[in-house]
C-alpha cells in the first residue's frame, strides 16, 4: 500500500493565494472535473469510479467526470494547473500537504455538515484542517507498527508488549541486544532505511516525538531551532545512529524490507498496517502485531493519508460540495478499506471490515491510529520540513554528528520560514 501516506512531499507552493478567485475552472456548467492520484492503483480507483457513478445516477443536476494521474506525476500536475488557473473542482491531496495547498490558495474550506457520516465520527487524523477550517477529509488511514514472530520473541525471552504496556526504550534496546547476540540475525531490526521521500519523516519523526523532540516548535510554527536540534531530538538522533553502529539495523535496507522479514532475515520490522494481512497470511497465529515503543513520551505514530478537497477556483462549488457530501456514506468508507487494506476511517465502517471489527486480529491497528497518531506539523512549511528532516536523518545514519546534522536542518528550516514571512496570510 505504498501509495498511502508515503507520497513524496509535494512541490512546495511558491507563493500565496495563487487561486484567489480571480478566475474560475473545474466545471463546465454543472459538469465538474475530479482529479485523483490513483491511475496506477486500480483497486482504489475502482472505488472512486463507483462513487462517481452512483452520485451521477442519484440526481440529475450535476455530473462529475474523472481524470486519473499516476501518483508520481500528480502533485506537479496540480501545481502546474494552479499556476495556469486550471485546477479541477474536486481533487485529492496527501494529508500532510493540506496546509501548504490551503495557504497557497489552491483549496477552499469545505462544509460537509448534514452528511450521513459526521466528521466527528472519523479518526482525527483523517480530517484535514488548517487555521480552524476544514479543507479535506479521507476515508482511511494507516498505522505504523512493529511486526515480529511470537516464537522468536519467546525463544529469546523477550516480552511480547501490548497496547496497555508497550516496550520501553530500555526493553527495546535489551531485546535488540539479545537478538544480535544470538547470532541468527545479521540485522535483528528492519527499519526500512532503504526507503525514500516521505517515508523518512512518516516512519522516524514519531520516534523523535516519543523521545520528546519534534520537527518544529508547534507553538506558532515559527522556528525549528531549539526543537529539532534540542536536547531530546539529539537523544533520538544519537539512538538512531547507534542502531547502525551496534549492527542492529542496516544502514540501507533491501529493496523489499517486508519480504526480507517474512523470509526470516530480521526478527522485528518497523512497518505499516498495509502489510498486516499479508503477514498474517504467511505467519498465522505466530504473527505479533506490536505497538510502537514508548521512548519516554508515549508511543507515537504518524497520521493522515489521502483526502478529498475542493479547489478555490472551482466555478461550481455547490456541485463540488454536493459530491463531497454524497461520498460521505459508511458504505464507501467500507469499500475503501476493503479495496486498499487500509484502516477504516470510522468505527462504524470498521465493524463491517473483516479483521478490523472490535476483537478482530487487526483492530489493534485502528486503536494505534486513534491513540498514538500525531499529524505531521500543520504548517504550509511542511513539505520543506519533510525534505530537510530526510536529509538530516540520512546523514546521521551515514555517520554525521547528530547535533550538527539536526542543527543545520533547523537553521535551513528557519531560513525558509523567514523567507516566506512565516507563511503568514
N, C-alpha and C positions, 0 to 999 in steps of 0.2 A: 504493500500500500504506500509506495514511495511518494505518491502524489500528495499525501495528506500531511499538511503542516511543514513539509520539508522542502518546499519550493525555494529556490534561491531567492534571496531578497530582491525585491523589485528595483528597477532602475529608480534611483532617488529622484523624486519630483523636484525640479529645479526652482520653481517659483510658485508663488501663491496665487490662488484664485484664477487659474487658467480657464476654469469653467464657470465664470462668474455670471453666466446667464445672458451675455450679450448675443448669443446665438443659440439656436436650438437644433437638436439632432435626435436620432434614435427612433424616430417614428415617422411614418407617412400616414397622416390622419390617425386612424385607430389601429393601424398595423405597427406593432412595436418590434424592435430588434433586440435579441438577447444574445450575449456573448458568454461563452464558457471556456475553461481551460482544458476540457475533458475529451478533446478529439482523440487522444491516444488511450483513453480509458473507457472501453465500450460498456462496461458494467455500470459505471456511474452515469455515463452519457445516456444510457437507456432510461434511467430514472428521470433525468431532465426531460427527455423526449416524452415520457409518459405524462409528466405534469403539464407540459405544454399542450399535448393532445387533449387531455381531459379539461384543461382550462378553456381552450378554444371551443370545445364541444359543449361547455357548460353554459355559455351565454353567446349572444350574437353581436355584442358591441365591439369587443376587442379581439385582435388576433396577434399572437406572438410568433415571431419567426426566429429560428435558431441559427446561430453561426458558431461553430466549434473550432478552437485553435489547439495545436499541440501545446502542452504546458511550457515547453522550452521557449516558445515564441510569444506566449500570452501577455506577460507583463509589458514587454516592449511594444506590443501591438496596442495595448491600452494607452501607454504613454504617448505613442505617436498619434493615436486617434484624438487624445485630449488636446494635443498641440494643434491639430487640424480642426478642432471643434466638430469632430465626427464620432463622438462616443455613442455607443448604443444606449437605449433607455435602461436596460437591465444587464447586469454583469456580475460575475463572481470575483471575489477578491480574497487573497490569503489573509487570515485574521490579523496577524501582526502588522500588515500593511494598511489596515483601515485608517489609522490616524494620519498616515502620510498622504493617502489619497483624499481624505476628507479635508485636510489642511490645504492640499494642492488645488482644491476646488473641483475635483473630479466627481465627488459624490454629494448627494443631498441627504439630509436626515430623512428617515422613513417613519411612518406611523402605521403600525400593523395592529393597532387596538381593534378588538372585535373579531380577531381571527379565531379559528377553532382552538388553536394551541396558544395560550398566552405566553409572552416572553418569560414571565416569572416561573414557568414550568421547566425552562431549559437549563441545562448545565450553564453556569455563569460564563464559562469560557467560550460558549458558542454564540454569544451576543456581542457584536462589535460596537463599542461606544467610544465617543470622543467628545470631550467637553460637555459631558452630561447629556449628550444626544445619541440616539441610536442610528447607526449608519448601515448596519448589516446584521444578518443572523445566519447561522449554519444549522444543518440538520444532524450533525455528528461531531464527534471529536475523537482524538486518540489519546493514549496514555503511555507514558514510559513505565517500564517495569524491569525487574531482573527475572530472567528465566534460569532455571537450574534443574538438575536431576535430583530428586529426593534421595535416591540410592547413593549418589556421590556424596551429598552432604552428610548423610548418615555414616557412610564409611569413614569420613574424616572427622566425625564427631562435631559437626557444625550444626548449630541450632537452625531450624527452619523458621524464619521470622513470620509474624502475622501482621495484619493491618494494625492491630492494637499494640503490638510490640515489635516494631521493625528493628533491624540491626542498628546498633550504634556504630560510630566510626571505629572504636576500638575492636568491636566484634568483627566488623567487616575486614579490618586490617589483619586481625588474627586469623580469620578464615582464609584470606588470600595467602598468608604465610604458611599455613598448614598445607594448602593445596600445592603451593610451589615446592615446599619441602618434600612432598610425596613423590615428586619426580615424574608423574604421569603426564602432566600438562606443561608444555613449553611456556604457555601463557595462560594461567588459570582464569583470567578475566578477559572477556571480549567486550570492548567498548565502542567498536565501530569507528576507530580512528582513521580508517581509510575513506570515510565519508567526506562530503564537501558541502559547501554552501550553508544553508540554514540549519542543517543537521547539527553543526557545532554549537551555536547558541541554544538550539532546541534541546540538545542532549546534555550539555555540560553546564549551562548557566543555572539550571535548577540546583545542581550540586554546589555551585558557587553560592547560591542563595541559602542553601541549607547550612553552609559554613557561616552565614551572617553577612555575606557580601552582596553585591548587586552590580548590574551593568551600568547604572546611573543613579544618582540621587533622585528618587521618585517624588520628592517634595518640590514640585515646580519644574522638574526635568530641565534644570539649568546648568548642571555640571556633573561630570563623571569623576572629577578629581576628588580624592578623599573617600570615594566609594569603590569604584572599580579597581583603584590601586590602594585601597585602605587595608588595614591590618587583616581583617577577616578574609578579604579577597586574596591577599598574598598567602594566607594559610591554605586556602583552597589550591592556589596555583602550585605551591610547594608540594602539597599532597599529590596533585595531578601529575606533576613531574616525577614524583617518587614512584609512581606506578610503573613507569618505564625503567627508571633506574634500578628498581628491585626485580625487574623481569616479570612483573605481574601482567602487563599488557604489552602488545606490540606497538611500536611507535607508529606503524601504519598497518592497519588490519588488512585482511584479504578482501577480494572483490565482493564476496558474499559472506558476511560475518555469521548470518543465521545458518547458512549451510555448514559452515565450519563448526558451529555449536552443535548442530544436530549430528554431525559426524564424530562428535566427541573430542574435538580438538581443544575446546575450552570447557571449563566447569560451570562458569556463570556468565551470562550475557546481559548486558545493558542494552535494551532494545525497546521496540514499540509494540503496542497491542495488536498491530496489524499482522504479527506473526504468531499470535496466540493459538489460533485454530490449527495452523499448520504444525506447530509444536505439539499440540495435544493429539493430533492425529498420529504423529510419529512416536511420541513418548508415552501416551496414555496416562495412566494414573501416576507414573513416575515423574511427570512434569510438576515442578514447583513454580508457581507464579508469585513472585516475591516483591513486597513493597520497596520503594526507594529507601536508601539508607538515611537515617537521621544523623546528620553530621553536627548537630548541636542546636539547630534552629528549626527542627521539624523536617520530615520528609517533604521534598518538593518535586514537582514535575512541570513540564511546560503545558500551556493550554492555548487553545484557539486553532482552528483549521479553516478550511474554505467557507466563505459566507456569501450570501446574496445581497446585492445592493442596487441602488438606483442612481443613475448619473445626474449630475447637477444640470446638465444641458438637455435632459430629456424633454421633448416637446409634448409629451402626453403623460404627465406624472400621474394623472388619475388612473390611466390604464396600467401603468407600472405598479402602482400601489395595489390595484385590483389583483394583478398576478401574484404579487408577493403575499397578499393576504390569502388568496386561494391556495397557495402552495403550503400554507402552514396547517396541514392536516396530519394527524397522527399516522395515518397510513403511509404518508410519504416519508416521515421520519423512520418508519419501519423499513420501507423499501430501500432507502439509502443505506441503512445499517446492514441489511441482508446482502445488498449488492456489493458493498465495499469492504465488509468485515470490520467496520468501524464501530465505535461506541454510540449507541442511540442517544440522541440529544435530549430526550426526556425519559422520565421513569415510566410513563405510560407506554412509550414505544419499547423500552427495554423489556417490559413484561411480555411482549409479543415476538421477541427475537430469541431463538433457542440459544441457551448458554448464558445470556445476559440478564435473564429474569432473576428476581431475588432468589438466592440459593443456587443459581446456575454457576457452572465452573468458571465463567468469565466475568461474573458480576463484580468480583473484586476490582476489576479494571475500571468499571463505572464508579466504584467507590473512590478509587485513587483520583479519578478526574474530578469528583465532587469535593474531596477532602484536601488534596495536595496541589491542585493545579494553580499555577501562578502565570498570569498572562505576561507576555513579554512587554517591556516598557511601552506605555500608551502615549507615545510621542511621535510626531512626524519624523523625528531624527532616527527612528528605529532601524530603517534599512542601513544607514551609515554605521550605527552602533553594532549591528549584526556583523557587518564586514570587518570592523575593527576588532571585535572580540574574536572572530575566527582567526584572524592573522596572529593575534597575541597568543591564543591558546595553541596554535600550531607551532609557533616559535618556542613556546615553553616546553612542549613535548620534544622539540628538537634540541633542547639544551639551553635556551636563552634564560637569563636571570629573571625569575618571576616578577620581582619588584620593578625591574626596568621595563619588561615587556608590557606589564599592565600600566605602568606609568606613562609609557609612550601612547598606548591606546587611549587612556583617559585624556591625555593632552590633545590628541588628534580630535577626539570627540568634542572636547570643549571648544576647540578652534572652529569646528563645523557649526556648533551651536552659536558661537559668536558671529560667524559669517552670515548666518541666517537669522540673526536677531532673536535667538532662542525660539525660532519658529512661531513668533507672535503673529496674531492675525487669524 
